[in-house]
């Protein structure tokens, strides 16, 4: 079981029959408010020290919040008065029933037990009777716990990402959900509005809700057809798979016509639809229906729905305030964007970490940049790359502009010929050398690195290997993020500093002289891993799960609360 620790803490152990005075009546002719208060207080105080709190066979998941919340209310019920439900209860039940629109599961929020008691209450009220005080207490507790649990899931996600991936740091923010509920119960805004304010406020999340609903409709109508495999289509060709291809692209919105042509010709209009599909899926945009395009076309709609739900959870891990201006890196899309007042003002291709040296996910702030930086070779690369290569070829470092120093030294004295050093003794527990590559055309960081100090030692940087940016899949680095055309990004970052015109920046980068420059104003950066998102026009985009992170999260989301 994986939980959001700040809000979702299992507490109390209690069997519902023992949670209150013995229930000898199936129904009651009336319910006195004092009776319900007594039941609530007795139940909570008696079980405050127990390990779990079980109500009608379901664990109360937000145990520590429950006693404090009801104590503040003098143990008054939240959701009823004189045995009759208030309007807030109906709002909450409706919201819980629609949790699947948020990519969450309604049944995680006691909905079966709540609806059972509500159905019984409706039947009894038709006869002028009521639930027993014990049943009213059960209903109140279940509804309160459901609000706390659902609210915390909307606010921070169902899963704590650090429990499944140590390289994923969620946003750090809190909210007093108990106080939010209290205010919702006494103001005109109500429960529905309170829950909506807890979910991510970003337009991108709202677009994912709409995308999930759209794919849900397609799935409800039977999904989209399998196009087939084992063929290659180019413009002007005829093939039996064209009819299914046209249907498939019409359902996903890539083929605009509402009339499905019957001919098997791969014509220009259909090729244009394939181009749109390829662009949305991060494929080579060539209009050729080959192996990779067919594989993407044949992914079932149900799998795409799971992918959307997985990425909606990632939205819930993001800070609610991304900043007025910020850098957004999508690892799975190999892209960087700069957003200013909700508008994209700059975009660049990036190279990210290879699967065995994956780029982590976190948010931080860019503080400074370094023109013509040194590159200090990371320990992992020294152990896994440099040492084995030096053993096999003593001239491996020759001509690379790399100096070798004793670890822990002040780098004042370079060691003698690297070929004569004990590279066989280098290991994780024995790292006697520090390697520094000098500024220059061969430097792995290129002419500039952009720094946001973090525990992962990850940063953005230039690269001499510009040819890698022409590839559609760009996961080749050792974790840091290489940026195409970094001059554009640096010019933007220093744009508010009159000393740094574009010409001055270019001259400093070309000088070969190491120089540290602090930004006039720090800028937030968010390094993300989205394999599905909807753009400003509502078009869905999908990317391959290059680090198998979707699988981990989807499995966790399928688990029980």
C-alpha positions in Angstrom: 0.0 0.0 0.0 1.3 3.4 -1.0 -0.1 6.6 0.5 0.3 10.4 0.6 1.8 10.5 4.0 0.8 14.0 5.0 -2.9 13.4 4.7 -3.6 9.8 4.3 -2.5 8.1 7.5 -4.2 4.9 8.7 -5.2 5.0 12.3 -7.6 3.3 14.8 -8.8 -0.3 14.8 -12.5 -0.7 15.4 -15.4 -3.0 14.5 -18.4 -1.0 13.8 -20.6 -2.9 16.1 -18.2 -2.1 19.0 -17.7 1.5 17.8 -20.8 2.7 19.6 -23.4 1.6 22.1 -25.1 -1.7 21.1 -27.6 -1.3 18.3 -30.7 -3.2 19.2 -33.0 -1.3 16.8 -33.1 -1.7 13.1 -34.7 1.7 12.7 -35.6 4.7 14.8 -38.7 6.8 15.0 -36.7 9.9 15.6 -33.0 10.9 16.1 -32.1 13.4 18.7 -29.0 15.4 17.9 -27.6 14.8 21.4 -27.7 11.0 20.8 -25.6 11.4 17.7 -23.1 13.6 19.5 -22.8 11.0 22.3 -22.2 8.3 19.8 -19.6 10.3 17.9 -17.7 11.3 21.0 -17.9 7.7 22.5 -16.6 6.2 19.3 -13.7 8.5 18.8 -12.5 8.8 22.4 -12.7 5.0 22.9 -10.7 4.2 19.9 -8.2 7.1 19.8 -5.3 4.8 20.8 -6.1 1.9 18.6 -4.2 1.1 15.4 -7.0 1.2 12.9 -10.5 2.5 12.8 -12.9 0.3 10.9 -16.3 1.6 10.0 -18.8 -0.8 8.3 -15.9 -2.9 7.2 -13.8 0.0 5.7 -10.7 1.6 7.1 -11.0 5.2 8.1 -8.0 6.4 6.2 -7.5 9.9 7.7 -7.6 8.7 11.3 -5.6 11.5 13.0 -7.6 14.2 11.3 -11.0 12.8 12.4 -10.7 13.4 16.2 -9.4 16.9 15.9 -12.0 17.8 13.3 -15.0 16.6 15.4 -13.6 18.0 18.6 -13.5 21.4 17.0 -17.2 20.9 16.1 -18.1 19.7 19.7 -18.9 16.4 18.0 -21.7 17.8 16.0 -22.4 15.8 12.8 -21.3 17.4 9.5 -23.7 15.9 7.0 -27.2 15.8 8.8 -29.5 17.5 11.2 -32.3 15.8 13.1 -31.7 12.6 11.2 -32.0 14.2 7.7 -29.1 14.8 5.3 -28.1 18.3 4.4 -27.4 19.6 0.9 -23.7 19.2 1.4 -24.0 15.4 1.7 -25.7 15.2 -1.7 -22.9 17.4 -3.2 -20.2 15.2 -1.8 -21.8 12.0 -3.0 -22.2 13.4 -6.5 -18.6 14.5 -6.5 -17.4 11.1 -5.3 -19.4 9.5 -8.0 -17.6 11.6 -10.6 -14.1 10.9 -9.3 -13.4 8.8 -12.4 -13.5 12.1 -14.4 -10.4 13.0 -12.5 -8.7 9.7 -13.3 -9.5 8.4 -9.8 -11.7 5.5 -8.5 -15.0 6.4 -6.9 -14.9 3.1 -4.9 -11.8 4.2 -3.0 -14.0 6.7 -1.1 -16.5 4.4 0.7 -19.0 5.0 -2.0 -20.6 1.6 -1.7 -21.1 1.8 2.0 -22.3 5.4 1.8 -24.9 4.6 -1.0 -26.1 1.6 1.0 -26.9 3.8 4.0 -28.4 6.5 1.9 -30.7 4.0 0.2 -31.8 2.7 3.5 -32.3 6.2 4.8 -34.5 7.0 1.8 -36.7 3.9 2.3 -37.1 4.7 6.0 -38.0 8.3 5.5 -40.8 7.3 3.2 -42.2 5.5 6.2 -41.5 8.5 8.5 -38.6 6.7 10.2 -34.9 7.2 10.5 -31.6 5.4 10.6 -30.4 4.5 14.1 -28.0 6.9 15.8 -25.2 4.4 15.3 -25.9 4.3 11.5 -26.1 8.0 11.3 -22.7 8.2 13.0 -21.3 5.6 10.5 -22.6 7.7 7.6 -21.2 10.9 9.0 -17.8 9.4 9.6 -17.7 7.8 6.1 -18.6 11.0 4.4 -16.1 13.0 6.3 -13.3 10.5 5.7 -14.3 10.4 2.0 -14.0 14.2 1.8 -10.6 14.2 3.5 -9.3 11.3 1.4 -10.6 12.5 -2.0 -9.5 16.1 -1.2 -6.0 14.9 -0.4 -5.8 12.9 -3.6 -6.9 15.9 -5.6 -4.4 18.1 -3.9 -1.3 15.9 -3.9 -2.1 12.7 -5.7 -3.1 9.2 -4.6 0.5 7.9 -4.7 3.6 9.4 -3.1 6.0 9.3 -6.1 9.1 8.9 -3.9 7.8 5.5 -2.7 8.1 4.1 -6.3 10.9 6.3 -7.7 13.6 7.9 -5.6 14.4 10.2 -8.6 10.9 11.8 -8.5 10.5 14.8 -6.0 6.9 16.1 -5.8 5.9 19.7 -5.2 6.0 20.9 -1.6 2.8 22.5 -0.5 0.1 21.9 2.1 -3.5 22.7 2.9 -5.7 22.3 6.0 -8.3 20.1 4.5 -10.2 19.9 7.7 -10.5 23.7 7.8 -11.5 23.7 4.1 -14.3 21.3 4.9 -15.4 23.3 7.9 -15.6 26.5 5.7 -17.4 24.6 2.9 -20.1 23.5 5.4 -20.9 27.0 6.6 -20.5 29.1 3.5 -22.4 29.4 0.2 -19.4 28.0 -1.8 -20.2 24.5 -0.7 -18.4 21.2 -1.0 -18.2 21.0 -4.8 -16.4 24.3 -5.0 -14.1 23.3 -2.2 -13.0 20.1 -3.9 -12.5 22.0 -7.2 -10.1 24.4 -5.5 -8.1 21.5 -4.2 -7.4 19.9 -7.6 -4.5 21.3 -9.8 -5.4 24.8 -11.1 -3.5 24.4 -14.3 -5.2 24.6 -17.7 -3.2 21.5 -18.8 -4.9 19.4 -16.1 -8.4 20.6 -17.2 -7.6 19.7 -20.7 -6.6 16.2 -19.6 -10.0 15.9 -17.9 -11.7 16.7 -21.3 -9.3 14.3 -23.1 -10.1 11.5 -20.7 -13.9 12.0 -21.2 -13.4 12.0 -25.0 -11.5 8.7 -25.0 -14.0 7.2 -22.5 -16.7 8.0 -25.1 -14.7 6.3 -27.8 -14.1 3.2 -25.6 -17.8 3.1 -24.8 -18.6 2.9 -28.5 -16.2 0.0 -29.0 -12.9 1.7 -29.4 -11.0 2.2 -32.6 -10.1 -0.5 -35.1 -6.8 -2.4 -35.4 -5.1 -1.2 -38.5 -2.9 -4.2 -38.9 0.8 -4.9 -39.2 3.4 -6.0 -41.6 3.0 -3.5 -44.4 4.4 -0.1 -45.4 2.2 2.6 -46.9 3.3 5.6 -49.0 1.3 8.2 -50.9 -0.5 6.8 -53.9 -0.4 3.2 -52.8 -3.4 0.9 -52.5 -3.8 -1.5 -49.6 -6.6 -3.3 -47.8 -5.5 -1.6 -44.6 -6.4 1.9 -45.8 -10.0 1.6 -44.9 -9.2 0.7 -41.2 -6.5 3.4 -41.2 -9.0 6.1 -42.3 -11.5 4.9 -39.6 -8.9 4.9 -36.9 -7.7 8.5 -37.7 -11.2 9.8 -38.0 -12.0 8.5 -34.5 -8.9 10.2 -33.0 -9.6 13.5 -34.7 -6.7 13.4 -37.2 -8.9 12.8 -40.3 -11.3 15.6 -40.6 -14.0 14.1 -42.9 -17.2 12.8 -41.4 -17.7 10.5 -44.3 -15.6 7.3 -44.5 -14.4 6.7 -48.1 -14.6 3.1 -49.2 -11.6 3.1 -51.6 -8.3 1.6 -50.5 -6.2 4.4 -51.9 -3.7 6.1 -49.6 -4.4 9.6 -50.9 -3.0 13.0 -49.9 -5.8 13.8 -47.5 -5.2 10.6 -45.6 -1.4 11.2 -45.7 -2.0 14.6 -44.1 -4.0 12.9 -41.3 -1.0 10.5 -40.8 1.3 13.5 -40.6 -0.8 15.0 -37.8 -0.9 11.6 -36.0 2.8 11.2 -36.2 3.4 14.7 -34.9 1.1 14.0 -31.9 3.0 10.8 -31.1 6.6 12.1 -31.4 7.3 9.9 -34.5 9.2 10.8 -37.6 6.8 13.1 -39.4 7.2 11.7 -43.0 3.7 10.5 -43.8 4.9 6.9 -44.3 2.9 4.3 -42.4 5.7 2.0 -41.3 6.4 -0.2 -38.3 6.6 2.5 -35.7 3.5 4.4 -36.9 1.5 1.1 -37.1 2.5 0.2 -33.6 1.2 3.6 -32.3 -2.0 3.3 -34.3 -2.7 -0.2 -32.9 -2.4 0.8 -29.2 -5.9 0.1 -27.8 -7.9 3.1 -26.6 -8.1 1.4 -23.1 -4.3 1.6 -22.9 -4.3 5.3 -23.9 -6.9 5.9 -21.2 -4.6 4.3 -18.6 -1.8 6.5 -19.9 -3.9 9.7 -19.5 -4.9 8.7 -15.9 -1.2 8.0 -15.1 -0.2 11.5 -16.3 -3.1 13.2 -14.5 -1.7 11.8 -11.3 1.6 13.4 -12.2 -0.2 16.8 -12.6 -1.3 16.4 -9.0 2.3 16.1 -7.9 3.2 19.5 -9.5 3.4 22.7 -7.4 0.1 24.6 -7.7 2.1 27.8 -8.5 4.5 27.1 -11.4 5.6 30.8 -11.5 4.7 33.7 -13.8 7.8 32.8 -15.9 9.3 29.3 -15.9 11.2 26.7 -17.8 9.5 23.4 -18.4 11.4 20.3 -19.6 9.5 17.3 -20.6 11.9 14.4 -20.5 9.7 12.0 -22.4 9.2 14.6 -25.2 12.9 15.6 -25.3 11.8 19.2 -25.2 12.2 22.4 -23.3 9.8 25.3 -23.3 9.9 28.7 -21.6 6.5 30.0 -20.5 5.9 33.7 -19.8 2.4 34.8 -18.6 0.9 31.5 -19.8 2.4 32.0 -23.3 5.1 29.8 -24.8 7.9 32.2 -25.8 10.7 29.7 -26.5 11.1 26.1 -27.4 14.2 23.9 -27.9 15.0 20.3 -28.4 16.9 18.6 -25.6 18.9 15.4 -25.0 18.1 13.6 -21.7 19.6 10.8 -19.7 19.8 7.3 -21.1 17.6 4.7 -19.3 20.4 3.4 -17.1 21.3 7.0 -16.1 17.8 8.5 -16.2 17.1 12.2 -15.7 15.3 12.8 -12.4 12.0 14.7 -12.0 11.9 17.8 -9.7 11.3 21.5 -9.5 13.9 24.2 -8.7 15.1 27.7 -9.7 17.8 28.7 -12.1 20.3 30.8 -10.2 23.3 31.4 -12.4 25.1 30.2 -15.5 28.7 29.6 -16.4 30.3 30.5 -19.8 33.0 28.1 -21.0 32.6 25.9 -17.9 34.9 23.2 -16.7 33.4 19.7 -16.9 34.1 17.7 -13.8 33.6 14.1 -14.9 31.0 12.5 -12.6 32.1 9.6 -10.4 29.7 7.2 -12.2 31.3 8.0 -15.6 34.8 7.6 -14.2 34.0 4.2 -12.8 31.8 2.8 -15.6 33.4 4.5 -18.6 36.8 6.2 -18.1 38.5 3.5 -15.9 37.6 0.5 -18.2 38.6 2.5 -21.3 41.9 3.6 -19.8 42.7 -0.1 -18.9 41.9 -1.2 -22.4 43.6 1.9 -24.1 46.0 4.0 -22.0 45.7 6.8 -24.6 41.9 7.1 -24.1 42.1 10.5 -22.4 44.8 11.9 -24.8 43.5 14.8 -26.8 40.3 15.2 -24.8 41.5 18.2 -22.8 41.0 16.4 -19.5 43.3 16.9 -16.6 43.6 14.4 -13.7 44.0 15.6 -10.1 44.2 13.8 -6.8 40.7 13.6 -5.2 40.3 16.2 -2.5 43.1 18.4 -3.8 42.8 22.0 -4.7 43.6 21.2 -8.3 46.9 23.2 -8.1 49.0 20.3 -9.3 48.0 18.0 -12.2 49.0 14.4 -11.8 51.6 12.8 -14.0 50.8 10.8 -17.1 47.3 9.4 -16.7 48.3 6.2 -18.5 50.5 5.3 -15.6 47.8 5.6 -12.9 46.1 2.7 -11.1 42.8 2.7 -13.0 42.1 -0.9 -12.1 41.7 0.1 -8.5 39.0 2.7 -9.2 35.6 1.6 -7.7 32.7 3.1 -5.9 34.5 2.8 -2.6 37.8 3.9 -3.9 37.8 7.0 -6.1 41.4 8.5 -5.9 41.1 10.8 -8.9 39.2 13.9 -10.0 38.9 14.6 -13.7 38.4 18.1 -15.1 37.8 18.9 -18.8 39.1 22.3 -19.8 36.9 24.8 -21.7 37.1 24.4 -25.5 35.5 22.9 -28.5 35.7 19.3 -27.1 34.2 20.2 -23.7 31.2 18.0 -23.0 29.2 21.0 -21.6 29.9 23.1 -24.7 30.1 26.8 -24.2 27.6 27.3 -21.3 25.9 25.5 -18.5 22.8 26.7 -16.7 22.7 26.0 -13.0 19.9 25.3 -10.5 21.9 23.6 -7.6 20.2 20.3 -6.6 20.9 17.0 -4.9 21.0 15.2 -8.2 23.8 17.5 -9.7 21.6 18.0 -12.8 21.8 21.1 -15.0 21.2 22.3 -18.5 24.1 22.7 -20.9 25.4 23.2 -24.4 27.0 20.3 -26.2 29.5 19.8 -29.1 27.4 16.8 -30.3 24.8 18.8 -32.2 24.0 15.9 -34.5 22.0 14.2 -31.8 19.3 16.8 -31.9 18.3 15.6 -35.3 17.1 12.2 -33.9 13.5 11.8 -32.9 14.4 9.9 -29.7 17.1 11.7 -27.7 18.0 9.8 -24.5 21.8 9.7 -24.8 23.2 11.7 -21.8 24.3 10.6 -18.4 21.4 12.4 -16.7 22.1 16.1 -17.4 20.0 17.9 -20.1 21.7 19.1 -23.3 20.0 22.1 -24.9 19.9 22.9 -28.7 20.8 26.5 -29.5 21.4 27.5 -25.9 22.1 31.1 -27.0 18.4 31.7 -27.3 17.7 30.4 -23.8 20.6 32.4 -22.2 19.5 35.6 -24.0 16.1 35.2 -22.5 17.4 34.4 -19.0 19.6 37.5 -19.0 17.2 39.7 -20.9 16.5 41.9 -17.9 20.2 42.7 -17.4 21.2 45.6 -19.7 24.9 44.5 -19.5 24.1 41.3 -21.5 23.0 42.0 -25.0 22.8 39.1 -27.4 26.1 40.3 -28.9 27.9 40.3 -25.5 26.6 36.9 -24.7 27.8 35.5 -28.0 31.2 37.1 -27.5 31.6 35.7 -24.0 30.6 32.2 -25.2 33.2 32.4 -28.0 36.0 33.8 -25.8 36.9 30.5 -24.2 37.2 32.2 -20.8 35.4 30.7 -17.9 32.9 33.3 -16.4 30.1 32.9 -13.8 27.0 35.1 -14.3 24.2 35.3 -11.8 20.7 35.9 -13.1 19.1 39.2 -12.3 16.1 37.2 -11.1 15.9 33.5 -10.4 13.6 31.5 -12.7 11.6 28.4 -11.7 12.4 25.3 -13.7 10.2 22.2 -13.7 11.7 19.0 -15.0 8.8 16.6 -15.8 8.0 13.3 -17.3 4.8 13.4 -19.3 4.0 10.6 -21.7 0.6 12.1 -22.4 -0.7 15.7 -22.4 -3.2 17.9 -24.2 -2.0 21.1 -25.9 -3.7 24.5 -26.0 -6.0 23.3 -28.8 -7.0 20.2 -26.9 -5.0 17.9 -29.1 -3.7 14.8 -27.3 0.0 14.0 -27.5 1.5 10.6 -26.5 5.2 9.6 -26.0 7.0 6.4 -25.4 7.7 5.5 -21.7 11.4 5.5 -22.2 12.2 4.9 -18.5 9.3 2.5 -17.8 8.0 4.9 -15.2 4.4 4.6 -16.5 4.4 0.9 -15.6 5.4 1.5 -12.0 2.9 4.3 -11.5 0.0 2.5 -13.2 0.6 -0.6 -11.1 0.6 1.5 -8.0 -2.6 3.2 -9.0 -4.2 -0.2 -9.5 -3.5 -1.1 -5.9 -5.8 -0.8 -3.0 -6.1 2.2 -0.7 
